[in-house]
Amino acid sequence: HAGEVHHRLGACYFRLGHYHDAERELRTQLAKAPTGPLATESAYLQFRAAEGVFRASPNEETRSTFMAVAENFSRNYPDHESRYEGLFRYAELLQGERRYSEAADAYAQVEGPPAFRLRAAAGEVQCLADTLSTTEGIDAVRAKDLRARTEAAWVRFDKLASAPGSPASADLRARTT
């Protein structure tokens, strides 16, 4: 029952706001049973705990841990109802490291509530544009493909931003344009 104990401890620490302890317990549980019955929920709570640790103390170590946990959650637990959160945060971290192509790919997979889809579509457009503008010696074929993908991402963003009741702010529209 050790895996269940680590999961429950992790959940308790998480509820108390002790994110470092929660992340450690959930990591231990996932190491013992990465595909067990509690794994999906443990991975989500670990992701949220790692985010809490990073937000409280943003440094290279906590960022690296948060990135690894977000990648694990979004890649290995695709059936969790909040996977979109993991993908979105993972894409943001990739974008922050100027790994624009990978970030665009992650943003493109984000589903979920309209606000997340909208912000992910904007992020994808921005990352693709950054890929085009920062890649030295890009060949014409790849540049053409990236431009076509950027246009498709823009169309997706514009459709989401123009929808009735869209949460798109004028600032987000301007930055994405």
C-alpha positions in Angstrom: 0.0 0.0 0.0 3.1 2.3 -0.1 2.0 3.9 -3.4 -1.4 4.7 -2.0 0.1 6.2 1.1 2.4 8.4 -0.9 -0.5 9.5 -3.1 -2.6 10.4 0.0 0.3 12.2 1.7 0.9 14.1 -1.5 -2.8 15.1 -1.7 -2.8 16.2 1.9 0.4 18.3 1.5 -1.1 19.8 -1.7 -4.3 20.8 0.1 -2.2 22.4 2.9 -0.2 24.4 0.3 3.0 22.5 1.1 3.8 22.1 -2.6 7.4 20.9 -2.2 6.4 18.1 0.1 3.4 17.2 -2.1 5.6 17.1 -5.3 8.1 14.8 -3.6 5.4 12.4 -2.3 3.6 12.3 -5.6 6.9 11.8 -7.5 7.6 8.8 -5.2 4.2 7.4 -5.8 4.6 7.7 -9.6 8.0 6.0 -9.5 6.4 3.1 -7.7 3.3 2.8 -9.9 3.4 5.0 -13.0 0.5 3.2 -14.6 -1.4 2.2 -11.4 -5.0 3.3 -10.6 -3.8 6.5 -8.8 -1.2 7.4 -11.4 -3.2 9.8 -13.5 -4.5 11.9 -10.6 -1.0 11.7 -8.9 0.6 13.1 -12.1 -1.9 16.0 -12.2 -1.4 16.8 -8.6 2.3 16.6 -9.0 2.1 19.0 -12.0 0.1 21.5 -9.9 2.5 21.1 -6.9 5.5 21.6 -9.1 3.8 24.8 -10.5 3.3 26.0 -7.0 6.9 25.4 -6.1 8.1 27.3 -9.2 5.7 30.2 -8.6 6.8 30.5 -5.0 10.5 30.4 -5.9 11.2 30.9 -9.6 14.8 29.7 -10.3 16.5 27.4 -12.7 16.1 24.3 -10.5 12.4 24.8 -9.8 11.8 25.7 -13.5 13.6 22.5 -14.6 11.5 20.4 -12.3 8.3 22.1 -13.3 9.1 21.6 -17.0 9.9 17.9 -16.5 6.7 17.3 -14.5 4.6 19.3 -17.0 6.1 17.3 -19.9 5.5 14.0 -18.0 1.9 14.9 -17.2 1.0 16.1 -20.7 2.7 13.3 -22.6 2.0 10.2 -20.4 -1.5 10.9 -19.1 -3.4 12.1 -22.1 -6.8 11.0 -20.8 -6.8 13.4 -17.8 -9.5 16.0 -18.1 -7.0 18.8 -17.3 -4.3 17.7 -19.7 -4.8 21.0 -21.5 -3.3 22.8 -18.5 -0.2 20.7 -18.6 0.3 21.2 -22.3 -0.3 24.9 -22.0 2.2 25.4 -19.2 4.7 23.1 -20.9 4.4 25.2 -24.1 4.9 28.4 -22.1 8.1 27.0 -20.5 9.4 25.9 -23.9 8.6 29.3 -25.3 10.5 30.9 -22.4 13.5 28.9 -23.4 13.2 30.0 -27.0 12.3 26.5 -28.2 9.7 28.0 -30.4 9.1 25.1 -32.7 8.5 22.7 -29.8 6.4 25.2 -28.0 4.2 25.8 -31.2 3.7 22.0 -31.4 2.6 21.9 -27.7 0.3 24.9 -28.1 -1.3 23.3 -31.1 -2.5 20.3 -29.0 -4.2 22.4 -26.3 -7.9 21.8 -26.0 -10.2 22.7 -23.1 -12.0 25.9 -22.1 -12.2 28.7 -24.6 -9.7 30.9 -22.8 -7.0 28.2 -22.9 -7.7 27.4 -26.6 -7.5 31.1 -27.4 -4.3 31.8 -25.5 -2.8 28.6 -27.0 -3.7 29.7 -30.5 -2.1 33.1 -29.9 1.0 31.4 -28.5 1.3 29.1 -31.5 1.1 32.0 -33.9 3.8 33.9 -31.8 6.1 30.9 -31.7 5.8 30.1 -35.4 6.5 33.8 -36.2 9.5 33.7 -33.8 10.7 30.5 -35.5 10.6 32.2 -38.9 12.4 35.3 -37.7 15.1 33.7 -35.5 16.1 30.6 -37.6 19.3 31.4 -39.4 19.7 30.0 -42.9 16.2 28.6 -43.1 15.7 26.9 -46.5 12.9 28.2 -48.7 10.8 25.0 -48.5 10.8 25.0 -44.7 10.1 28.7 -44.6 7.1 28.2 -47.0 5.8 25.4 -44.8 6.2 27.5 -41.6 4.4 30.4 -43.2 1.5 28.2 -44.2 1.3 26.7 -40.7 1.5 30.2 -39.3 -1.4 31.3 -41.5 -3.5 28.3 -40.5 -2.7 29.1 -36.8 -3.7 32.7 -37.3 -7.0 31.7 -38.9 -7.7 29.4 -35.9 -6.8 32.2 -33.5 -8.9 34.8 -35.4 -11.9 32.4 -35.4 -11.6 31.9 -31.7 -11.0 35.6 -31.0 -14.0 36.6 -33.2 -16.5 34.1 -31.7 -19.4 35.6 -29.8 -18.5 35.9 -26.1 -14.8 35.4 -26.8 -12.5 36.2 -23.9 -10.0 37.9 -26.4 -8.8 41.2 -25.2 -7.8 44.0 -27.6 -4.3 43.6 -26.3 -4.1 39.9 -27.0 -5.5 40.5 -30.5 -2.9 43.2 -31.1 0.0 41.2 -29.8 -0.9 38.2 -31.9 -1.5 40.3 -35.0 
